[in-house]
Amino acid sequence: METFIEKITRTEHAYTCLFSSVVRTEYGYRYTDMLLPDMYCHNSFRVSPDAGCIPLSLFAEEAAYRKGNGQDVVQIEYFDGGDAAFPEGLDYESVSQQPVYYAALNEFTPSSSASCTVKPARDERMFTDGRNIDIASFIPGFEEFAGRRYDRKKPVYADRSAPFENLICYAGDTPVGNCDLFIDGDTAKIEDLDVLEPYQHRGYGTAILQEIGGICRDAGVRHIYLLVDDDNEGAIRLYTAIGMREVMNNHLYRREFDA
């Protein structure tokens, strides 16, 4: 029987494979997405939970591969819920440590009275609405990347056979928020929940999560999770209030070089 770290690792792998080519190695998976080479999670090496101490040879192999591919950065990710460990003394920057929040679906209890509708993007108008929300919600100064990121995901949103949706929240006719949902068998990943600043604290984020809960129940999902920035206190309060709990962290290490 899978543990929750195995479920999450399996679902992270399936999600990344929507966008990236993959090579399986002894210690994990190498992902490459040349259509969006500056998207870190599409272009990293994810260490398997049972890899133990990551060997120095992996870093040399990754650097050689990325340089040969014309990329100028090596990125190593792993979950700390297993026995994988980053070796000491390497010249790599610890870029982020994202808490993973998880709930069994019967513990996932968002409830909102907000007057709105939440539905998956199905046409160009809705894709434009989703793209505009992503750009407006992204880190100031990186709007161009946010647009390219949405454009990279759009063909997968549009593929009705893919278990991946961009859900748009409308207050009347006004798009106020969106969120990605990926379903991998009995496990679902929530990604990039955003509500535009003028519409925050009105229940729209919870309404999106409530709709996600219904979609997941209909799909037979039993487990649901997401990654959140550790300094996003408002989001963490929301996820805790609806029954999710922190179970581990995703670590990302990076080293840049001249390609």
C-alpha positions in Angstrom: 0.0 0.0 0.0 1.3 3.4 -0.9 2.2 5.9 1.8 1.2 9.5 1.3 4.7 10.5 0.3 4.6 7.8 -2.3 1.2 9.0 -3.6 2.4 12.6 -3.7 5.7 11.7 -5.4 3.8 9.6 -8.0 1.3 12.4 -8.7 4.1 15.1 -8.9 5.8 12.9 -11.5 2.6 12.4 -13.5 1.9 16.1 -13.4 5.3 17.1 -14.6 5.2 14.6 -17.4 2.3 16.6 -18.9 4.9 19.2 -19.9 8.4 17.7 -19.7 10.3 14.9 -21.2 11.6 12.5 -18.5 14.6 10.3 -17.9 14.6 7.7 -15.1 17.9 7.2 -13.3 19.0 5.3 -10.3 18.3 8.3 -8.0 15.1 9.8 -9.4 13.8 11.6 -12.5 15.3 14.3 -14.8 12.7 16.6 -16.3 13.3 18.9 -19.3 10.8 21.2 -20.9 12.4 23.1 -23.8 9.2 25.0 -24.5 9.5 26.6 -21.1 13.1 26.2 -20.0 12.9 28.8 -17.2 10.1 27.0 -15.4 12.0 25.4 -12.6 9.7 22.4 -11.8 9.6 21.5 -15.5 13.4 21.5 -15.7 14.7 19.9 -12.5 15.9 16.6 -11.1 13.5 15.1 -8.5 15.2 12.8 -6.1 13.3 9.6 -5.2 12.2 9.6 -1.5 14.3 6.4 -0.8 17.5 7.7 -2.5 19.4 8.3 0.8 22.2 10.8 0.7 22.3 12.3 -2.8 25.6 11.3 -4.4 28.0 13.9 -5.6 28.1 12.2 -9.0 24.5 13.2 -9.6 25.4 16.9 -9.5 28.2 16.5 -11.9 26.0 14.5 -14.3 23.2 17.1 -14.1 25.6 20.0 -14.7 27.0 18.2 -17.8 23.5 17.4 -19.1 22.1 21.0 -18.6 25.2 22.6 -20.1 24.9 20.2 -23.1 21.3 21.2 -23.4 22.1 24.9 -23.5 20.6 25.5 -20.0 22.5 27.6 -17.4 21.2 26.1 -14.1 21.0 22.9 -12.2 18.0 22.4 -10.0 17.6 19.5 -7.5 14.3 18.8 -5.7 13.3 16.4 -3.1 10.6 15.8 -0.4 11.9 15.5 3.2 9.3 12.8 4.1 11.6 10.0 3.0 15.3 9.3 3.6 16.6 11.5 0.7 19.2 14.0 2.0 21.2 16.9 0.5 24.9 16.5 1.0 26.7 19.2 3.0 29.3 21.6 1.6 28.1 21.9 -2.0 27.9 25.3 -3.7 24.1 25.2 -4.2 21.6 27.8 -3.1 18.6 26.7 -1.1 16.0 28.4 -3.2 12.8 27.3 -1.4 11.3 25.0 1.1 7.6 24.7 0.3 5.3 23.0 2.9 3.1 20.3 1.5 -0.5 20.4 2.8 -2.5 17.2 2.5 -6.0 15.9 3.5 -7.9 12.7 2.9 -10.9 13.8 0.9 -13.3 13.1 3.7 -11.3 15.6 5.8 -11.4 18.3 3.1 -14.2 20.6 4.1 -14.2 24.0 2.3 -17.6 25.7 2.5 -18.4 29.2 1.0 -21.5 31.3 0.7 -20.0 33.5 -1.9 -22.2 34.3 -4.8 -20.2 33.0 -7.7 -19.8 30.2 -10.2 -16.7 28.1 -10.7 -16.2 26.2 -14.0 -13.4 24.8 -16.1 -12.0 26.9 -18.9 -13.4 25.5 -22.2 -13.2 28.3 -24.8 -10.9 31.2 -25.8 -12.7 33.8 -23.7 -12.3 31.7 -20.6 -8.6 30.9 -21.4 -8.1 34.7 -21.8 -9.7 35.3 -18.4 -7.5 32.6 -16.8 -4.4 34.1 -18.4 -5.2 37.6 -17.3 -5.8 36.4 -13.7 -2.4 34.6 -13.7 -0.6 37.7 -14.9 -2.3 40.1 -12.5 -1.6 37.7 -9.6 2.0 37.0 -10.3 5.1 38.5 -8.8 5.5 42.1 -10.0 8.1 42.3 -12.7 7.6 38.8 -13.9 4.3 39.3 -15.8 5.8 38.2 -19.1 6.8 34.9 -17.6 3.4 34.4 -16.1 1.8 34.8 -19.6 4.3 32.3 -21.1 3.6 29.9 -18.3 -0.2 30.0 -18.9 0.4 29.6 -22.7 2.5 26.5 -22.0 -0.3 25.0 -20.0 -3.2 26.0 -22.2 -2.9 23.1 -24.8 -3.1 20.7 -21.9 -6.1 22.5 -20.4 -7.8 22.3 -23.8 -7.1 18.6 -24.2 -10.3 17.1 -22.8 -8.6 13.7 -22.3 -6.1 15.1 -19.9 -7.0 15.1 -16.2 -6.0 18.7 -15.9 -8.3 21.8 -15.6 -8.0 25.5 -15.1 -11.0 26.4 -13.0 -12.2 30.0 -13.3 -14.3 31.7 -10.6 -16.8 34.3 -11.8 -18.7 36.8 -9.7 -21.5 37.5 -12.2 -19.6 38.0 -15.5 -16.4 39.2 -13.8 -13.5 36.7 -13.5 -12.2 37.0 -10.0 -9.9 34.0 -9.5 -8.7 30.7 -10.8 -6.9 27.5 -9.9 -5.4 24.4 -11.5 -6.6 20.9 -10.6 -4.7 17.7 -11.7 -6.2 14.3 -10.9 -4.0 11.2 -10.9 -6.1 8.2 -10.0 -7.0 8.4 -6.3 -4.8 11.5 -5.7 -5.4 15.1 -6.7 -3.0 18.1 -6.8 -4.2 21.7 -6.4 -2.0 24.2 -8.1 -1.8 28.0 -8.3 -4.9 29.1 -6.5 -5.3 32.9 -7.1 -7.9 35.5 -6.3 -7.5 39.0 -7.7 -6.6 41.4 -4.9 -9.8 43.5 -5.1 -11.9 40.4 -4.5 -9.9 38.7 -1.7 -11.4 37.9 1.7 -14.9 37.5 0.2 -15.0 33.7 0.1 -14.1 33.2 -3.6 -11.0 31.2 -2.8 -13.0 28.9 -0.6 -15.6 28.6 -3.2 -13.0 27.4 -5.7 -11.8 24.8 -3.2 -15.4 23.7 -2.6 -15.9 23.1 -6.3 -12.6 21.2 -6.4 -13.9 19.0 -3.6 -17.0 18.1 -5.5 -15.0 17.4 -8.7 -12.7 15.1 -6.7 -15.5 13.2 -5.1 -17.2 12.6 -8.5 -13.8 11.3 -9.8 -13.2 8.9 -7.0 -10.3 10.8 -5.5 -9.4 9.9 -1.9 -6.3 12.1 -1.3 -5.7 15.8 -2.1 -2.6 18.0 -1.6 -0.9 21.2 -2.6 2.4 23.0 -2.2 2.5 26.5 -0.7 5.1 29.1 -0.1 6.2 29.0 3.5 5.7 32.8 3.9 2.1 32.8 2.5 0.4 33.0 5.9 -3.0 33.8 4.6 -3.1 30.7 2.3 -1.8 28.5 5.1 -4.6 29.7 7.4 -7.1 28.9 4.7 -5.8 25.4 4.0 -5.6 24.6 7.7 -9.2 25.8 8.2 -10.6 23.5 5.6 -9.0 20.4 7.0 -5.5 20.2 5.5 -2.3 19.7 7.4 1.4 20.1 6.8 3.0 16.7 6.2 6.4 17.4 4.7 8.4 20.0 2.7 9.6 20.2 -0.8 13.2 21.4 -1.0 14.7 23.1 -4.1 18.4 23.7 -4.5 19.9 25.5 -7.4 23.2 26.4 -8.9 23.7 28.7 -11.9 26.6 28.6 -14.3 27.6 29.8 -17.8 26.0 27.4 -20.3 
